[in-house]
């Protein structure tokens, strides 16, 4: 039961972050489907980069994720 609560809280957090990114992308002119897909990619990439940054004690994974995600988003323009 306790693990289910943790899982539910994590699911809500990811959904919240996805919504923030999706809404920002939609507000800048992306269609709903593309904004949603890109939001999933952004959140997933930053989560992986955050974990790697913590393990390696380096901000490099976050810097690289930001650089490449910006390129990805720009490529849709």
C-alpha positions as CSV (number, residue, x, y, z in Angstrom):
1,X,0.0,0.0,0.0
2,X,2.8,2.4,0.9
3,X,4.5,1.9,-2.5
4,X,1.2,2.6,-4.2
5,X,1.0,6.0,-2.6
6,X,4.6,6.8,-3.6
7,X,3.8,5.7,-7.2
8,X,0.6,7.7,-7.2
9,X,2.4,10.8,-6.0
10,X,5.1,10.4,-8.6
11,X,2.5,9.9,-11.3
12,X,0.8,13.2,-10.3
13,X,4.1,15.0,-10.3
14,X,5.0,13.8,-13.8
15,X,1.5,14.7,-15.1
16,X,1.9,18.1,-13.5
17,X,5.3,18.7,-15.1
18,X,4.1,17.4,-18.4
19,X,1.1,19.8,-18.3
20,X,3.4,22.8,-17.5
21,X,5.7,22.0,-20.5
22,X,2.8,21.2,-22.8
23,X,1.0,24.4,-22.0
24,X,4.1,26.5,-22.5
25,X,4.7,24.8,-25.9
26,X,1.0,25.3,-26.9
27,X,1.2,28.9,-25.9
28,X,4.1,29.4,-28.2
29,X,2.3,28.0,-31.2
30,X,2.8,24.2,-31.2
31,X,-0.3,22.2,-32.0
32,X,-1.7,20.1,-29.1
33,X,-0.4,16.7,-30.3
34,X,3.1,17.9,-30.9
35,X,3.2,19.9,-27.7
36,X,2.1,16.8,-25.7
37,X,4.7,14.6,-27.4
38,X,7.5,17.1,-26.9
39,X,6.5,17.6,-23.3
40,X,6.9,13.9,-22.6
41,X,10.3,14.0,-24.2
42,X,11.4,17.1,-22.2
43,X,10.2,15.7,-18.9
44,X,11.7,12.2,-19.5
45,X,15.0,13.7,-20.7
46,X,15.4,16.0,-17.7
47,X,14.5,13.2,-15.3
48,X,17.2,11.0,-16.7
49,X,19.6,13.9,-16.7
50,X,18.8,14.8,-13.1
51,X,19.4,11.3,-12.0
52,X,22.7,11.1,-13.8
53,X,23.8,14.5,-12.5
54,X,23.1,13.4,-8.9
55,X,25.1,10.1,-9.4
56,X,28.0,11.8,-11.1
57,X,28.0,15.0,-9.0
58,X,28.1,17.0,-12.2
59,X,25.8,19.4,-13.9
60,X,27.0,18.3,-17.3
61,X,24.1,15.9,-17.9
62,X,21.6,18.7,-17.2
63,X,23.5,21.2,-19.4
64,X,23.7,18.7,-22.3
65,X,20.0,17.8,-22.0
66,X,19.0,21.5,-22.1
67,X,21.2,22.1,-25.1
68,X,19.9,19.2,-27.1
69,X,16.3,19.7,-26.1
70,X,16.5,23.3,-27.2
71,X,17.8,22.1,-30.6
72,X,15.0,19.6,-30.8
73,X,12.3,22.1,-30.1
74,X,13.8,24.6,-32.5
75,X,13.8,21.9,-35.2
76,X,10.0,22.0,-35.3
77,X,10.0,25.7,-36.3
